[in-house]
Each structure stands twice: as structure tokens, then as C-alpha cells.
Amino acid sequence: MKLELRQVTKRFGDFTANDRIDLVVEPGTVHTLLGENGAGKSTLMNVIYGLYEPTEGQIFINDQPVNFKGPSDAMVAGIGMVHQHFMLVPVFTVAENIALGAEETSGGRLNLEATRKKIREISDRYGFAVDPDAIVEDLPVGVQQRVEIIKALVRDAEVLILDEPTAVLTPAETDQLLGIMRQLRQDGKSLVFISHKLREVREISDEITVIRRGKVVGNADPSASTNELAALMVGKNVQLVVDKDQPHLTDQAFSVSNLNLVSDQGVPLLKDVNFTVRGGEILAIAGVQGNGQTELTETIIGMHPKATGSMKINSTELLGLNTRQVLRAGVGFVPEDRSTDGLVGSFSIAENLILDLFDRKEFSSAGTLNRSAIAQNADHAVQEYDIRVGNKYDAASTLSGGNQQKIVVARELTRDLQLFVASQPTRGVDVGSIEFIHKRIVAERDKGIPVIIVSTELDEVYALADRIAVFFHGELMGIVPNDTPRNVLGQMMAGATYEEARESVPATDADLETTTPETTGSVRADKAEHTADQSVLPWAEGDTP
């Protein structure tokens, strides 16, 4: 099915989100829409899907004009959409979610068996491996996304819109999704793909349209370099490689000793974790999503009072403190789920920038908020962090994901920091914003602050890390230098010790020269912590890094 937009414009009051957009999506192709956060991509997709009516312009399907009054009209016309934030009922089964709005009945009763049959047929065709009777909230994020795709295909979608589909996926889940997209393309489906991740864009796209500030600024060939695509997207040359000097370590340190956490069901979530991060270095935590990284950062921030062991900033014990006390102790925290844990969507941008900081003397006095100071703080953050907003009093939920992330980062970096922890710091963020956030993280490290980042993006891990800690099933498999080969790191992410990974992966002489393991007493000998050459990380003699 051919989809075409001619001179489509969408305005909200005086604000023009989409300005005379022309777009053609041919049958059996993947057409990528590339642009910065806030460029108008999601708004345009919501116009196509019938959630918004265009202010001007026309949508055509197979060269015939169509007018959608709502998503049901778009679905009847053969358009399906997988939203960035899934539209699923968590406590319903897969079959119940897919049946919603397209219920089949038999004798006046809901016929879920017919829905189950369709789910199995689509799952078998595309290798989805989705259980129709599974409860959605119990499924991994990648499987929930497949449920959304099945939901569209059950309704006979010929055009499938994928809005930032890989923003919440692990690298393995991303590869699986790209494989599914190839199969859908082979079956003649038309795919509209929105992504910030240039490797994926180059790998899967047949056509690329670039939008900047609501306007189409050009079309690109998928063979274009990542630098060319990035420059076209943000309107300037972008530095894709993080520029950072060798670490200069300070006496400040964050130390974790014998940290254990058990779930209410008795399942070990963190197992005897030991490590130290010195001021002036970045420790990147790598691992497949769901292997204890979330529990570790939540424990640091005071969300798991049942954890045992010790966590200290210098001599200050954090374990046992609540979240507010941890933040007051100088910990800046960027959570992995900004919309749930980092923001209050209904609060304004200005309010979100001072969420737990409202009682600072510059923002309040005698229980009364200083609205002028709060507004000035918002103006400063919006300018310094290039937060794309219409008005600082707009609700945070109205912003794109990348601009929401900038709000969280801006707020957390205004603290008097003793430790900075960022989980998935650039998830769902465009390349221009990634460059900006990475520079901010490195700047904190260069101030002598201990920095911990958690990322499922290995490119980000290697770009930022001075050392890399690998987690598997809640256990620290080892800490290795930032020049450790990716295949070795991959083996460790699957549960191998450093030594086992080195033995199972053929290494070049260069690998062996640049990765020199040293055993310390901070973890077991078979899961030893490995540090780089002492000239790179100059630990004080006798210290455990």
C-alpha cells in the first residue's frame, strides 16, 4: 500500500509542529523519518494515524485522498502504529489486549480462541514466540513490543508506523526487531521507521527523510555516513566520538562492599557485589537488561531498604538512608525510566527542574515558593541545556523524550555532587542531544566526581567508560579496562568470567597487549577486577580501585 502526504501542516495555536510536509512511502519499503527530539516526527505520525487532524494538506492512500477522524479510520484504511510508549493494559493477557477494540463474539460471548489462533499464526510466521495467555506486565519489554506489532497485523495493517521502537530495547532485542522488519518488508508491508540510532537507520532503511524544526530539510541515501546523517539531522557537524582526557583521580571515592539484595520472593537480585569508583573516573556498568543493573542503581538511591552490606561516599554510609537523604548527601541520579521515576508529567517544566529542590533557600522561604527564582532557574536550564520548549510552564509530558531527558539531567547536575549515577542516560535521545549529555557527564568526571553510568548500548559504554563492570544475574563478573575487546565483553555479559571469556575468544597480540588483567582483593579471584595500566589509572599504592 502506498502512503503519501502532500503539504501537511499541523499547528497548535501559534506553534507550528509540522510545516508543509511532503512524504511518500512506497509498498514493500522501510522509509525512515530522521530528526532531532522535538523536530515534529511523532506529531506527524499521530496525524497519519488519525490522532490529530492536519491543519492543512492532504493524506493519500494508493493515490486516493483520505480524511481520518480518529485512529479507527486509519486502522480501517490499513494503517497500524507501534507507539514509543506501549498502548497495552498491563494486567490483561496478550489475547485480551489484542482483542480490545476488535472483539470477536460467538453466541454473545467473547471468542478469545479466535484471537489466540490469529496470534499463533502471526507468531509462527514471524518467529515472535508470544504466548497468547501470558500476562502483559510479566513479559520483557521486547516481547511487549511484539504484542503491539501483532495487534496491528491482526487488524490487517499494510502500513506500519514504528515510533522509536528500539529506544527501550537491548542490543539483542534490537537485532531481533530489525529481522522482523525485514520479514514484514518482504511480505510487501510499508514501514515508517522513526529512530535516532544511525547504525540502525543505515542498516534497515530504503529511504530516509530528514525533518528539522517541523520541516523536511532533505532526503538521504542509506549509504550516507553517520557523520553526514547526523549533520543533516541537527544542522551542524556533530562530534560522534566522546572527547575526553585520561582520568585524573582524586581522593574522593564511592565504595560498595558485600552488597546483597533479595526479592520478597527470596530470589537473589544482587550477590555479594564489591567495587570502588574513584573521583575523576567513569565506571560503566554493562550487561543485558535485567541482570541486576536496575536493582544496583535503585539500591544506591535508597529504594531498597532491605539491602545488606555497605555503600559509602568517602566515610559517609548511604545504605539505610531513604531516597531524599541520599539525594541530600550529594548523589545525582538519572533513572532509566524518566517518565515514571524522573519527572511528574502533569507538572510544568519549571516545576520539574526543582522537584525535590523546592526547599532550597533560593526557591522558597518560610514555606512560600519564590516563583520568580523558579522561573529564572527554568530559563537558565532551558538555555544552557537547549531544552526545546514552547513555554516553561507547559507540562513536561508534552515534550519529546529527549527534551524530557534534558530536564532530568539539568536538575540532577544542579546539585552539590559527591556522586553522579546515570542509568541509560541517552535512551531515546537524538545524536545532537547525545553529544551534549555525554559532554556533561565527562565534565562531572573531570571535576573529580565519581561517575557511574549504566547502559545497554555498548557504543555508549566504550565511549564514556574509563573502566567497565559487567553484571550477569546480579553478580559482578569482573571489572575490565575500556579497551577490552567487544567479543570478550559479550562473553562476560553471558555469564563467563574474564579468564573464561579470553580463553573462548581468539585474541590478537594487540588485544593481549592492551588488556592487562590485574587481580585485586575486591572480588573473588575467579571473577577478578582488572585494571588498565597504572600510568592510565594511577591508583595510590596499596589502594583497591
VENFENVEN-V97937 format. One record per residue. N is the residue number from 0. RES is the residue in three letters. PHI is phi in radians with two decimals (none if undefined). OMEGA is omega in whole degrees, 0 to 359 (* if undefined). BURIAL is 1 if it has 16 or more other C-alpha atoms within 10 Angstrom, else 0. Layout:
N:RES:PHI:OMEGA:BURIAL
N:RES:PHI:OMEGA:BURIAL
This chain:
0:MET:none:180:1
1:LYS:-1.63:177:1
2:LEU:-2.04:181:1
3:GLU:-2.42:173:1
4:LEU:-2.03:178:1
5:ARG:-2.16:175:0
6:GLN:0.93:181:0
7:VAL:-1.36:178:1
8:THR:-2.18:174:1
9:LYS:-2.30:179:1
10:ARG:-2.04:170:0
11:PHE:-2.10:187:0
12:GLY:1.13:180:0
13:ASP:-1.52:184:0
14:PHE:-1.61:179:0
15:THR:-1.74:181:1
16:ALA:-1.44:177:1
17:ASN:-2.27:188:1
18:ASP:-2.16:175:1
19:ARG:0.89:182:1
20:ILE:-1.46:170:1
21:ASP:-1.94:183:1
22:LEU:-2.69:177:1
23:VAL:-2.24:177:0
24:VAL:-2.00:183:1
25:GLU:-1.44:178:1
26:PRO:-1.06:176:1
27:GLY:1.18:179:1
28:THR:-2.29:171:1
29:VAL:-1.86:181:1
30:HIS:-1.87:183:1
31:THR:-1.64:173:1
32:LEU:-1.84:186:1
33:LEU:-2.00:178:1
34:GLY:3.13:178:1
35:GLU:-1.15:169:1
36:ASN:-1.04:180:1
37:GLY:1.44:181:1
38:ALA:-1.33:180:1
39:GLY:1.91:184:1
40:LYS:-1.16:182:1
41:SER:-1.15:177:1
42:THR:-1.05:180:1
43:LEU:-1.09:179:1
44:MET:-1.14:178:1
45:ASN:-1.20:173:1
46:VAL:-1.19:180:1
47:ILE:-1.06:185:1
48:TYR:-1.47:176:1
49:GLY:1.54:177:1
50:LEU:-1.26:174:1
51:TYR:-2.14:171:1
52:GLU:-1.65:179:1
53:PRO:-1.14:175:1
54:THR:-1.24:177:0
55:GLU:-2.49:176:0
56:GLY:1.60:188:1
57:GLN:-2.51:173:1
58:ILE:-1.76:178:1
59:PHE:-2.16:171:1
60:ILE:-2.15:184:1
61:ASN:0.90:176:0
62:ASP:1.21:178:0
63:GLN:-1.92:181:0
64:PRO:-1.16:178:0
65:VAL:-2.33:176:0
66:ASN:-2.29:182:0
67:PHE:-1.76:176:1
68:LYS:-1.64:180:0
69:GLY:-3.13:181:1
70:PRO:-1.03:180:1
71:SER:-1.09:177:1
72:ASP:-1.13:180:1
73:ALA:-1.12:180:1
74:MET:-1.14:177:1
75:VAL:-1.08:179:0
76:ALA:-1.35:177:1
77:GLY:1.78:179:1
78:ILE:-1.90:176:1
79:GLY:-2.13:183:1
80:MET:-2.47:172:1
81:VAL:-1.83:185:1
82:HIS:-1.35:178:1
83:GLN:-1.05:174:1
84:HIS:-1.86:191:0
85:PHE:-1.02:179:0
86:MET:-1.74:183:0
87:LEU:-2.17:175:1
88:VAL:-1.60:189:0
89:PRO:-1.00:186:0
90:VAL:-1.53:177:0
91:PHE:-1.51:174:0
92:THR:-1.33:176:1
93:VAL:-1.01:182:1
94:ALA:-1.08:180:1
95:GLU:-1.14:178:1
96:ASN:-1.11:183:1
97:ILE:-1.27:179:1
98:ALA:-1.30:183:1
99:LEU:-0.96:178:0
100:GLY:1.49:178:0
101:ALA:-2.44:186:0
102:GLU:-1.15:173:0
103:GLU:-1.81:182:0
104:THR:-2.09:176:0
105:SER:-2.49:182:0
106:GLY:1.11:180:0
107:GLY:1.41:180:0
108:ARG:-2.01:179:0
109:LEU:-1.13:182:0
110:ASN:-1.75:180:0
111:LEU:-1.28:181:1
112:GLU:-1.13:177:0
113:ALA:-1.10:178:0
114:THR:-1.16:179:1
115:ARG:-1.03:180:1
116:LYS:-1.08:179:0
117:LYS:-1.12:179:1
118:ILE:-1.07:181:1
119:ARG:-1.12:180:1
120:GLU:-1.09:180:0
121:ILE:-1.19:179:1
122:SER:-1.07:180:1
123:ASP:-1.16:183:0
124:ARG:-1.17:186:0
125:TYR:-1.92:178:0
126:GLY:1.19:184:0
127:PHE:-1.32:182:1
128:ALA:0.94:180:0
129:VAL:-1.95:179:1
130:ASP:-1.46:182:1
131:PRO:-1.05:184:1
132:ASP:-1.72:178:0
133:ALA:-1.27:175:0
134:ILE:-1.34:188:1
135:VAL:-1.02:184:1
136:GLU:-1.17:179:0
137:ASP:-1.56:185:0
138:LEU:-1.61:172:1
139:PRO:-1.06:183:0
140:VAL:-1.00:181:1
141:GLY:-1.08:179:1
142:VAL:-1.29:176:1
143:GLN:-1.02:178:1
144:GLN:-1.13:177:1
145:ARG:-1.09:177:1
146:VAL:-1.06:178:1
147:GLU:-1.08:179:1
148:ILE:-1.15:178:1
149:ILE:-1.03:180:1
150:LYS:-0.98:179:1
151:ALA:-1.25:183:1
152:LEU:-1.22:176:1
153:VAL:-1.05:180:1
154:ARG:-1.60:174:1
155:ASP:1.10:178:0
156:ALA:-1.16:175:1
157:GLU:-1.84:172:1
158:VAL:-2.03:182:1
159:LEU:-2.06:178:1
160:ILE:-1.64:179:1
161:LEU:-2.03:185:1
162:ASP:-1.63:181:1
163:GLU:0.86:188:1
164:PRO:-1.21:183:1
165:THR:-1.73:184:1
166:ALA:-1.09:184:1
167:VAL:-1.98:185:1
168:LEU:-1.78:171:1
169:THR:-1.30:177:1
170:PRO:-0.97:180:0
171:ALA:-1.16:179:0
172:GLU:-1.15:177:1
173:THR:-1.10:178:1
174:ASP:-1.07:178:0
175:GLN:-1.13:179:0
176:LEU:-1.11:179:1
177:LEU:-1.07:176:1
178:GLY:-1.12:177:0
179:ILE:-1.11:179:1
180:MET:-1.10:178:1
181:ARG:-1.11:179:1
182:GLN:-1.13:179:0
183:LEU:-1.09:178:1
184:ARG:-1.11:179:1
185:GLN:-1.08:179:0
186:ASP:-1.43:176:0
187:GLY:1.56:178:1
188:LYS:-1.25:174:1
189:SER:-1.71:183:1
190:LEU:-2.08:171:1
191:VAL:-1.85:190:1
192:PHE:-1.99:176:1
193:ILE:-1.89:180:1
194:SER:-2.72:172:1
195:HIS:-1.69:191:1
196:LYS:-1.55:191:1
197:LEU:-1.19:177:1
198:ARG:-1.08:179:0
199:GLU:-1.12:181:0
200:VAL:-1.04:181:1
201:ARG:-1.19:185:1
202:GLU:-1.32:191:0
203:ILE:-1.93:191:1
204:SER:-1.38:166:1
205:ASP:-1.74:177:1
206:GLU:-2.38:178:1
207:ILE:-2.30:173:1
208:THR:-1.98:184:1
209:VAL:-1.87:178:1
210:ILE:-1.99:176:1
211:ARG:-2.35:180:1
212:ARG:0.88:173:1
213:GLY:1.51:182:1
214:LYS:-2.11:171:1
215:VAL:-1.29:181:1
216:VAL:-1.88:177:1
217:GLY:2.79:174:0
218:ASN:-2.08:184:1
219:ALA:-2.27:174:1
220:ASP:-1.46:179:0
221:PRO:-1.01:179:1
222:SER:-1.42:178:0
223:ALA:-1.07:181:0
224:SER:-1.23:178:0
225:THR:-1.07:178:1
226:ASN:-1.12:179:1
227:GLU:-1.15:179:0
228:LEU:-1.13:180:1
229:ALA:-1.09:181:1
230:ALA:-1.13:179:1
231:LEU:-1.16:183:1
232:MET:-1.23:185:1
233:VAL:-1.79:177:1
234:GLY:1.44:178:0
235:LYS:-2.78:176:0
236:ASN:-1.19:182:0
237:VAL:-2.02:178:1
238:GLN:-1.50:184:0
239:LEU:-1.47:178:0
240:VAL:-1.82:181:0
241:VAL:-1.22:180:1
242:ASP:-1.67:179:0
243:LYS:-2.52:179:0
244:ASP:-1.41:174:0
245:GLN:-1.08:182:0
246:PRO:-1.17:173:1
247:HIS:-2.01:190:1
248:LEU:-1.35:178:1
249:THR:-1.97:179:1
250:ASP:-1.32:180:0
251:GLN:-1.19:182:1
252:ALA:-2.71:170:1
253:PHE:-2.01:186:1
254:SER:-2.10:176:1
255:VAL:-2.01:183:1
256:SER:-2.30:174:1
257:ASN:0.85:183:1
258:LEU:-1.40:179:1
259:ASN:-2.31:177:1
260:LEU:-2.51:180:1
261:VAL:-2.13:180:0
262:SER:-1.24:178:0
263:ASP:-1.09:178:0
264:GLN:-1.57:178:0
265:GLY:1.52:180:0
266:VAL:-1.55:178:0
267:PRO:-1.16:179:1
268:LEU:-1.83:173:1
269:LEU:-2.30:188:1
270:LYS:-2.12:171:1
271:ASP:0.86:184:1
272:VAL:-1.49:179:1
273:ASN:-2.36:171:1
274:PHE:-2.91:176:1
275:THR:-2.32:174:1
276:VAL:-1.99:180:1
277:ARG:-1.55:173:1
278:GLY:-1.04:180:1
279:GLY:1.63:176:1
280:GLU:-2.34:176:1
281:ILE:-1.95:172:1
282:LEU:-1.75:178:1
283:ALA:-1.70:180:1
284:ILE:-1.77:182:1
285:ALA:-1.93:178:1
286:GLY:2.78:175:1
287:VAL:-1.14:181:1
288:GLN:-0.90:177:1
289:GLY:1.64:181:0
290:ASN:-1.96:175:1
291:GLY:1.86:182:1
292:GLN:-1.12:180:1
293:THR:-1.08:181:1
294:GLU:-1.10:179:1
295:LEU:-1.12:182:1
296:THR:-1.17:178:1
297:GLU:-1.15:177:1
298:THR:-1.19:178:1
299:ILE:-1.01:185:1
300:ILE:-1.49:173:1
301:GLY:1.60:183:1
302:MET:-1.62:180:1
303:HIS:-2.22:184:1
304:PRO:-1.14:181:0
305:LYS:-1.48:179:0
306:ALA:-1.11:179:1
307:THR:-2.12:182:1
308:GLY:2.07:182:0
309:SER:-2.63:172:1
310:MET:-2.41:185:1
311:LYS:-2.24:163:1
312:ILE:-1.70:189:1
313:ASN:0.96:180:0
314:SER:-1.79:183:0
315:THR:-1.55:180:0
316:GLU:-1.38:179:1
317:LEU:-1.66:183:1
318:LEU:-1.10:184:1
319:GLY:1.83:176:1
320:LEU:-1.44:173:1
321:ASN:-1.46:186:1
322:THR:-1.05:180:1
323:ARG:-1.08:180:0
324:GLN:-1.17:178:0
325:VAL:-1.12:178:1
326:LEU:-1.07:179:1
327:ARG:-1.18:178:0
328:ALA:-1.37:175:1
329:GLY:1.80:178:1
330:VAL:-1.71:171:1
331:GLY:-1.68:188:1
332:PHE:-2.39:173:1
333:VAL:-1.84:184:1
334:PRO:-1.31:182:1
335:GLU:-1.25:178:1
336:ASP:-1.95:186:0
337:ARG:-1.12:186:1
338:SER:-1.22:181:1
339:THR:-1.60:190:0
340:ASP:-1.93:185:0
341:GLY:-1.95:185:1
342:LEU:-2.45:165:1
343:VAL:-1.93:189:1
344:GLY:-0.99:182:1
345:SER:-1.42:177:0
346:PHE:-1.37:179:1
347:SER:-1.26:176:1
348:ILE:-1.04:180:1
349:ALA:-1.06:181:1
350:GLU:-1.20:180:1
351:ASN:-1.15:180:1
352:LEU:-1.30:178:1
353:ILE:-2.26:191:1
354:LEU:-0.69:181:1
355:ASP:-1.74:182:0
356:LEU:-1.79:187:1
357:PHE:-1.07:183:1
358:ASP:-1.58:171:1
359:ARG:-1.07:185:0
360:LYS:-1.09:180:0
361:GLU:-1.33:183:0
362:PHE:-1.86:180:1
363:SER:-2.74:178:1
364:SER:-2.65:179:0
365:ALA:0.94:177:0
366:GLY:1.41:180:0
367:THR:-1.95:181:0
368:LEU:-1.24:176:1
369:ASN:-1.61:187:0
370:ARG:-1.08:180:0
371:SER:-1.13:180:0
372:ALA:-1.16:179:0
373:ILE:-1.13:178:1
374:ALA:-1.14:179:1
375:GLN:-1.11:177:0
376:ASN:-1.07:179:1
377:ALA:-1.14:179:1
378:ASP:-1.03:180:1
379:HIS:-1.12:182:0
380:ALA:-1.15:180:1
381:VAL:-1.05:180:1
382:GLN:-1.29:185:0
383:GLU:-1.17:184:0
384:TYR:-1.79:178:1
385:ASP:0.91:178:0
386:ILE:-1.44:185:1
387:ARG:-1.43:183:1
388:VAL:-2.29:171:1
389:GLY:-1.40:182:0
390:ASN:-2.66:182:0
391:LYS:-1.15:179:1
392:TYR:-1.69:174:0
393:ASP:-1.18:177:1
394:ALA:-1.15:181:1
395:ALA:-1.06:182:1
396:SER:-1.15:181:1
397:THR:-1.44:183:0
398:LEU:-1.52:173:1
399:SER:-1.18:182:1
400:GLY:-1.02:181:1
401:GLY:-1.16:178:1
402:ASN:-1.26:172:1
403:GLN:-1.08:180:1
404:GLN:-1.10:179:1
405:LYS:-1.11:177:1
406:ILE:-1.08:181:1
407:VAL:-1.09:181:1
408:VAL:-1.09:180:1
409:ALA:-1.05:181:1
410:ARG:-1.11:185:1
411:GLU:-1.21:181:1
412:LEU:-1.48:175:1
413:THR:-1.49:181:0
414:ARG:-1.32:171:1
415:ASP:-1.43:195:0
416:LEU:-1.37:168:1
417:GLN:-1.99:180:1
418:LEU:-2.75:177:1
419:PHE:-2.14:181:1
420:VAL:-2.15:180:1
421:ALA:-2.27:180:1
422:SER:-1.81:184:1
423:GLN:0.89:189:1
424:PRO:-1.11:182:1
425:THR:-2.18:179:1
426:ARG:-1.11:178:1
427:GLY:1.22:185:1
428:VAL:-2.01:182:1
429:ASP:-1.31:188:1
430:VAL:-1.10:178:1
431:GLY:-1.13:179:1
432:SER:-1.25:176:1
433:ILE:-1.04:179:1
434:GLU:-0.99:182:1
435:PHE:-1.13:182:1
436:ILE:-1.15:178:1
437:HIS:-1.05:179:1
438:LYS:-1.09:179:1
439:ARG:-1.16:179:1
440:ILE:-1.12:179:1
441:VAL:-1.12:179:1
442:ALA:-1.09:177:0
443:GLU:-1.16:177:1
444:ARG:-1.04:182:1
445:ASP:-1.27:173:1
446:LYS:-1.39:181:0
447:GLY:1.64:180:1
448:ILE:-1.58:170:1
449:PRO:-1.17:182:1
450:VAL:-2.20:174:1
451:ILE:-2.12:171:1
452:ILE:-2.10:174:1
453:VAL:-2.08:181:1
454:SER:-2.62:172:1
455:THR:-1.56:178:1
456:GLU:-1.60:182:1
457:LEU:-1.12:176:1
458:ASP:-1.02:180:0
459:GLU:-1.22:178:1
460:VAL:-1.01:182:1
461:TYR:-1.19:182:1
462:ALA:-1.20:188:1
463:LEU:-1.77:193:1
464:ALA:-1.26:162:1
465:ASP:-1.60:171:1
466:ARG:-2.42:184:1
467:ILE:-2.18:175:1
468:ALA:-1.79:183:1
469:VAL:-1.92:180:1
470:PHE:-1.95:175:1
471:PHE:-2.56:180:1
472:HIS:0.90:176:1
473:GLY:1.37:183:1
474:GLU:-2.03:177:1
475:LEU:-1.38:183:1
476:MET:-1.40:179:1
477:GLY:2.70:174:1
478:ILE:-2.10:189:1
479:VAL:-2.20:178:1
480:PRO:-1.16:182:1
481:ASN:-1.35:176:1
482:ASP:-1.84:177:1
483:THR:-1.11:181:1
484:PRO:-0.99:183:1
485:ARG:-1.07:182:0
486:ASN:-1.18:175:0
487:VAL:-1.19:179:1
488:LEU:-1.07:179:1
489:GLY:-1.07:177:1
490:GLN:-1.11:179:1
491:MET:-1.16:177:1
492:MET:-1.15:177:1
493:ALA:-1.64:173:1
494:GLY:1.97:180:1
495:ALA:-1.46:169:1
496:THR:-1.27:179:1
497:TYR:-1.02:182:1
498:GLU:-1.12:179:0
499:GLU:-1.11:180:0
500:ALA:-1.13:179:1
501:ARG:-1.12:181:1
502:GLU:-1.25:185:0
503:SER:-1.49:182:0
504:VAL:-1.96:177:0
505:PRO:-1.02:182:0
506:ALA:-2.02:175:0
507:THR:-1.41:177:0
508:ASP:-1.04:180:0
509:ALA:-1.12:178:0
510:ASP:-1.01:184:0
511:LEU:-1.15:180:0
512:GLU:-1.27:186:0
513:THR:-1.57:181:0
514:THR:-2.09:184:1
515:THR:-1.87:183:0
516:PRO:-1.30:172:1
517:GLU:-2.31:180:0
518:THR:-1.54:175:1
519:THR:-2.13:181:1
520:GLY:-1.53:186:0
521:SER:-1.45:175:1
522:VAL:-2.44:181:1
523:ARG:-1.04:184:0
524:ALA:-1.06:182:0
525:ASP:-1.40:173:0
526:LYS:-2.24:190:1
527:ALA:-1.17:174:1
528:GLU:-1.42:183:1
529:HIS:-1.97:179:1
530:THR:-2.07:178:1
531:ALA:-1.34:180:1
532:ASP:-0.96:185:0
533:GLN:-1.06:179:0
534:SER:-1.24:179:0
535:VAL:-1.52:179:0
536:LEU:-2.08:190:1
537:PRO:-1.38:177:0
538:TRP:-1.12:173:1
539:ALA:-1.14:184:0
540:GLU:-1.00:179:0
541:GLY:1.58:180:0
542:ASP:-1.34:169:0
543:THR:-1.79:185:1
544:PRO:-1.21:*:1
